[in-house]
Amino acid sequence: MIPYGRQSIDDSDVEAVTRVLRSDWLTTGPAVEEFERAVCSYTGARHAVAFNSATSALHGACHATGLGTGDVVHTSPLTFMASANCARYVGARPALLDIDEATWNIDVTRVDAAVDALVAVDYAGLPVDLSVLPHRPRVVIQDSSHALGALTPDGPVGNCAHSDVTVFSFHPVKPVTTAEGGMATTNDDELAARMRRFRSHGIDRSPRANAWEYDAVEVGYNYRLTDVQAALGISQLARIEQFSLRRNEIAARYRDLLAGFPIILPPQAPTGWRHGYHLFAVRVPERATVFRRLREEGIGVQVHYVPVHHHTVSADIEIPPEGFPVADRVYDGLISLPIYADLTDAEQDTVVATLERVLAEVR
Ligand SMILES: Cc1ncc(COP(=O)(O)O)c(C=O)c1O
């Protein structure tokens, strides 16, 4: 099976992890600090706070930015549930704004004065253009789980040029991996301190009279990344340019090879931007059949995502009379084709030839 995504692990990754395994420190320690510094240096953000997943980083971001009961947090209908659930974790209510058919990201023109808090998702790795928001909400969290390596005219995604906090995921199918893991970046000293405290039981460790003393000032969690995982992250991050360029090369090759197919190709990054290409999602006719046949033929396609408002848990989300027609239209034929740094041209040719055959069957 050629999967839709997978990690790229080499000997340097194995050596980096092994080195930590032989050291004194396995849990959150010097490697996590080094990984955080490396993410700051790559993105240009002032602070990076490592978490054990993007989901926990989103929770930390919502908590640190003061979201809670009575707040309504808007996100995209075309995303993974965590982008909406993070509002629920802090007692806030999630809400949706339809996507833009030109980007498949939240339609930023809908972000008006009524939108107080926003979790903006970089769907598939294409950064949402937060520089053109008609209104700057009180809280802007960028869910860049898909987009490490993507670039905007204002710099690398993660530099928080237009957000309070940006969140990355390091799940194996993402641009770099730590197995499970996440990171929140911010330029705000106070937000960074709050997220750091939140990820470790709400404990304030500022120096006191006696070395053993500490104060748990609020309810927190154990959302810590380990040094074993951070060692993998540091090693992976050293290859982010290579990974990102390869993903862009694969995407460009798909665009050539799929030209003329009866499908809709994904939105491209505008001039001056670089796509992260976590996903290469296309819109096909007869999706259920095409999906099943591709799987039968060994192509591990997936669908990203069943829209947020389709899920049982979303009963608390207000649906306008017109619904979310753009998200539903895009979702209707959506299928993610394989894309990852180690995908070979020969494997990609197999994907394309199989898709051509399967599309001929449904015509
Ligand atoms: C847009 C988005 N946000 C958040 C997450 C959660 O990431 P994690 O699995 O690291 O918790 C994902 C995971 O796929 C995602 O796609």
The ligand as an SDF file (V2000), in Angstrom:
LIG
                    3D

 16 16  0  0  0  0  0  0  0  0999 V2000
   -5.6830   20.9420   11.5590 C   0  0  0  0  0  0  0  0  0  0  0  0
   -5.2900   20.0680   12.7030 C   0  0  0  0  0  0  0  0  0  0  0  0
   -5.2710   20.5810   13.9360 N   0  0  0  0  0  0  0  0  0  0  0  0
   -4.9000   19.8330   15.0070 C   0  0  0  0  0  0  0  0  0  0  0  0
   -4.5380   18.5110   14.8640 C   0  0  0  0  0  0  0  0  0  0  0  0
   -4.1680   17.7060   16.0590 C   0  0  0  0  0  0  0  0  0  0  0  0
   -2.8390   17.3030   15.9780 O   0  0  0  0  0  0  0  0  0  0  0  0
   -2.2400   16.2290   16.9940 P   0  0  0  0  0  0  0  0  0  0  0  0
   -2.5420   14.8790   16.4040 O   0  0  0  0  0  0  0  0  0  0  0  0
   -0.7720   16.5180   17.0170 O   0  0  0  0  0  0  0  0  0  0  0  0
   -2.8740   16.4300   18.2980 O   0  0  0  0  0  0  0  0  0  0  0  0
   -4.5300   17.9420   13.5890 C   0  0  0  0  0  0  0  0  0  0  0  0
   -4.1570   16.5260   13.4140 C   0  0  0  0  0  0  0  0  0  0  0  0
   -4.2480   15.9390   12.3820 O   0  0  0  0  0  0  0  0  0  0  0  0
   -4.9260   18.7310   12.4840 C   0  0  0  0  0  0  0  0  0  0  0  0
   -4.9500   18.2150   11.2580 O   0  0  0  0  0  0  0  0  0  0  0  0
  1  2  1  0
  2  3  1  0
  2 15  2  0
  3  4  2  0
  4  5  1  0
  5  6  1  0
  5 12  2  0
  6  7  1  0
  7  8  1  0
  8  9  2  0
  8 10  1  0
  8 11  1  0
 12 13  1  0
 12 15  1  0
 13 14  2  0
 15 16  1  0
M  END
$$$$
